[in-house]
Amino acid sequence: MIKNICATILFLVAMSFSVTFASMPARMIDAEVFDNSQTLSKNEIQSLTNKIQTVQQKHGVKIGIEFLKSIGNANIANAAHELLNKHYDGAANGGIIFVVVMDSRNWYVATDSKMDMLIPNAKDIGNQLINNLRDGDYFGACEDYINAVDKSLSYYEQNGAAYNSDDEFNIMAAMAAVILGIFFGVMVRSWLIGSMSNVHHEAAALDYLKRETVKFIKNRDTYLYTNTERRVKPQSSGGRGSSGGGSHSGGGGAGGSF
C-alpha cells in the first residue's frame, strides 16, 4: 500500500515538472540560432543554422545568433559575453555571438579570447549589418553577420593577420584626392599671383632694392656658427582597448542601437 502511494506521489511530481518545462521556451545548448522573441521564422532559423554550421566546420569556430525579447536592466555587453561563455564555448579557434534585444532595440557582437585574436575589431562586423537591422530585415542582418565572420576568418587564414576595413586601399578615392589636390593648388596659386599687383619679378635679389638707398662696400659672406639642441621625444604609452560597451577580460566586442 505504501509503495503504491509513493509511486503515485512520484508520478504526480514528475508530471508537474513536465508541465512546467513544456511551458518554457525551448533552449537547446548546442543550437546555433536561438529566438524567444519570435522575430525569425522557422525556415529562416533553419537556413541560418545550415549556413552557420558550414562556416563553423570550415574554420573550427562556434558562431551564435540570439534574438531576445528583453534582458531587463542588464548590460547587453555583459549579457552577450555570458551567453557566449555558456553556449558557444570550447571551439578550437574560439567563439562569437550576435545578440539582438528587441524591446530596447540594442545589438552586440561579442568574441571570446581566441576569436578576439582573429577578429579584434568587432565593429567592422557591426557596420556590415546595421543597415538591415534599421530596415527591419533581421534575417538579412544575420546573413550579413555570418558572411562577415566567414570573410574575416578567411582573411586571417590567408594573410596571417586580422582583417581591418580601415587598412583597405581605395584606388579610386586616392585618384580623386590627387586630382582635387592639384586643382585646388592651381586655383590657390593663381589667386595668390593675381593678388600681388604691386610686385613684379626681378632677376636678382639686389634688384628688389632701390639703387640709391643701399650700398654694399664689401662683397663677402661670413658664416659664424650653428647652435644645435637635441631633446629626447617622450614616448606615449597605451594599448588597445575594447570597443563599444566596456572591457571584458578574455574577449572583445562592439554594439549599438538600431
C-alpha positions in Angstrom: 0.0 0.0 0.0 2.8 2.4 1.0 4.7 1.6 -2.2 1.7 2.4 -4.3 1.2 5.8 -2.5 4.9 6.6 -3.0 4.7 5.7 -6.7 1.7 7.8 -7.1 3.3 10.8 -5.5 6.5 10.4 -7.6 4.3 10.2 -10.8 2.4 13.4 -9.9 5.7 15.2 -9.2 7.2 14.1 -12.5 4.0 15.3 -14.3 4.2 18.7 -12.7 7.8 19.2 -13.8 6.8 18.1 -17.3 4.1 20.7 -17.5 6.4 23.3 -16.2 9.2 22.6 -18.7 6.7 22.4 -21.6 5.5 25.9 -20.9 9.1 27.3 -21.1 10.6 28.3 -24.4 12.9 25.6 -25.8 16.6 26.3 -25.3 19.0 23.8 -27.0 22.5 24.3 -25.7 24.0 23.3 -29.0 21.6 25.4 -31.1 23.3 27.9 -33.3 20.3 30.2 -33.5 18.0 31.0 -30.5 15.0 33.2 -30.8 12.5 33.7 -28.0 11.1 36.9 -29.5 9.5 35.2 -32.5 11.4 37.6 -34.8 12.6 34.9 -37.2 10.5 32.2 -38.9 11.3 28.5 -38.6 12.6 28.4 -42.2 14.8 31.4 -41.6 16.2 29.8 -38.4 16.9 26.6 -40.3 18.6 28.4 -43.2 20.8 30.4 -40.8 21.6 27.3 -38.9 22.8 25.4 -42.0 24.9 28.4 -43.1 26.5 28.7 -39.6 27.3 25.0 -39.5 29.1 25.2 -42.8 31.3 28.2 -41.6 31.9 26.5 -38.2 33.3 23.4 -39.9 35.3 25.4 -42.3 37.1 27.4 -39.6 36.9 25.4 -36.4 34.8 28.0 -34.5 31.4 28.4 -32.8 29.0 31.0 -34.1 25.8 32.1 -32.4 22.8 34.2 -33.0 20.3 35.2 -30.2 17.2 37.3 -30.5 15.8 38.1 -27.1 12.6 39.7 -26.0 14.3 41.5 -23.1 17.2 41.4 -20.7 15.7 43.8 -18.2 18.2 46.3 -16.8 21.2 44.1 -17.6 24.0 45.5 -19.7 23.9 43.9 -23.2 27.6 43.6 -23.4 27.7 41.6 -20.2 24.7 39.5 -21.2 26.3 38.7 -24.6 29.5 37.6 -23.1 27.7 35.5 -20.5 25.7 33.7 -23.3 28.8 33.3 -25.3 30.7 31.6 -22.5 27.7 29.4 -21.6 26.5 28.2 -25.0 29.3 28.8 -27.6 32.5 27.9 -25.8 35.0 25.1 -26.5 35.8 25.5 -30.2 39.4 25.2 -31.3 39.6 28.7 -32.7 37.1 30.5 -30.5 33.5 31.6 -30.5 31.5 34.7 -31.5 27.9 35.7 -30.8 25.4 38.2 -32.3 22.8 39.3 -29.8 19.7 41.4 -30.5 17.4 42.6 -27.8 14.1 43.6 -29.3 12.5 45.7 -26.6 15.5 48.1 -26.3 16.5 47.7 -30.0 20.1 47.1 -29.0 22.6 44.8 -30.6 26.0 43.4 -29.7 28.7 41.2 -31.2 30.9 39.5 -28.6 34.0 37.5 -29.1 36.0 35.3 -26.7 39.7 35.5 -26.2 40.6 33.2 -29.1 38.2 34.8 -31.5 39.4 38.3 -30.4 42.8 37.5 -31.9 41.3 36.6 -35.2 38.6 39.3 -35.2 39.9 42.1 -33.0 37.6 44.8 -34.4 34.0 43.5 -34.0 32.9 47.0 -35.0 33.7 46.1 -38.6 31.2 43.3 -38.5 28.6 45.6 -36.9 29.0 48.1 -39.6 28.0 45.5 -42.2 24.7 44.5 -40.6 23.4 47.8 -39.0 21.6 48.9 -42.2 19.5 45.8 -42.4 18.7 46.0 -38.7 17.4 49.5 -39.1 15.3 48.4 -42.1 13.7 45.6 -40.1 15.4 42.9 -42.3 16.6 40.8 -39.4 17.2 37.7 -41.5 19.4 39.8 -43.8 21.3 41.2 -40.9 22.0 37.7 -39.7 23.2 36.7 -43.1 25.5 39.7 -43.2 26.9 38.7 -39.8 27.7 35.2 -40.9 29.2 36.4 -44.2 31.3 39.0 -42.3 32.6 36.4 -39.8 33.5 34.0 -42.7 35.3 36.7 -44.6 37.3 37.9 -41.6 38.3 34.3 -40.7 39.3 33.5 -44.3 41.4 36.7 -44.5 43.2 35.8 -41.3 43.9 32.2 -42.6 45.3 33.6 -45.9 47.3 36.5 -44.6 48.2 35.6 -41.0 46.8 38.9 -39.8 43.4 40.2 -38.7 41.2 41.9 -41.3 40.6 45.6 -40.8 38.5 47.6 -43.2 40.5 50.7 -42.3 43.5 49.2 -43.9 41.9 48.7 -47.3 43.3 51.0 -50.0 40.7 52.6 -52.3 42.5 53.5 -55.5 39.5 55.5 -56.8 39.4 57.6 -53.7 43.2 58.1 -53.9 43.0 59.3 -57.5 40.1 61.6 -56.7 42.1 63.1 -53.8 45.1 63.7 -56.0 43.1 65.4 -58.8 41.3 67.6 -56.3 44.6 68.5 -54.6 46.2 69.5 -57.9 43.1 71.5 -58.9 43.0 73.3 -55.5 46.7 74.0 -55.7 46.4 75.6 -59.2 43.5 77.7 -58.1 45.3 78.9 -55.0 48.5 79.7 -56.9 46.5 81.7 -59.5 44.7 83.6 -56.8 47.9 84.5 -55.0 49.7 85.6 -58.2 46.7 87.7 -59.1 46.6 89.4 -55.7 50.2 90.6 -56.0 49.5 93.5 -58.3 52.3 95.6 -56.7 55.0 93.0 -57.1 57.0 92.1 -60.2 59.8 89.6 -60.8 63.4 90.6 -60.8 66.4 88.6 -61.9 68.5 89.0 -58.7 67.8 89.8 -55.1 69.7 93.0 -55.3 67.3 94.3 -57.9 64.5 94.5 -55.4 66.3 97.4 -53.6 66.2 101.0 -54.7 69.6 101.7 -56.2 70.5 104.8 -54.1 69.2 103.5 -50.7 71.6 100.7 -50.0 75.3 100.4 -50.9 77.5 97.4 -50.3 81.1 98.2 -49.7 82.2 94.6 -49.3 81.1 91.6 -51.2 81.7 88.8 -48.6 79.5 86.3 -46.7 80.7 85.4 -43.2 79.5 82.2 -41.6 79.6 82.3 -37.8 78.3 79.1 -36.1 75.3 76.9 -35.7 73.8 76.1 -32.3 72.1 72.6 -32.3 70.0 71.5 -29.4 68.6 67.9 -29.2 65.7 66.9 -27.0 64.5 63.4 -26.3 61.0 62.9 -27.6 58.7 61.4 -24.9 57.2 58.1 -25.8 53.5 57.8 -25.3 52.3 54.6 -23.7 49.0 52.9 -24.3 47.3 49.8 -25.6 44.3 48.6 -27.5 41.1 48.8 -25.5 37.8 47.1 -26.1 35.2 49.0 -28.2 31.5 49.6 -27.6 30.3 48.6 -24.2 33.2 48.3 -21.7 36.1 46.0 -21.3 35.7 42.2 -20.9 38.6 40.1 -19.7 39.4 37.4 -22.3 37.3 38.8 -25.1 36.1 41.8 -27.1 33.1 43.2 -28.7 31.1 46.1 -30.1 27.5 47.1 -30.2 24.9 49.8 -30.5 21.3 50.5 -31.2 19.1 50.5 -34.3 
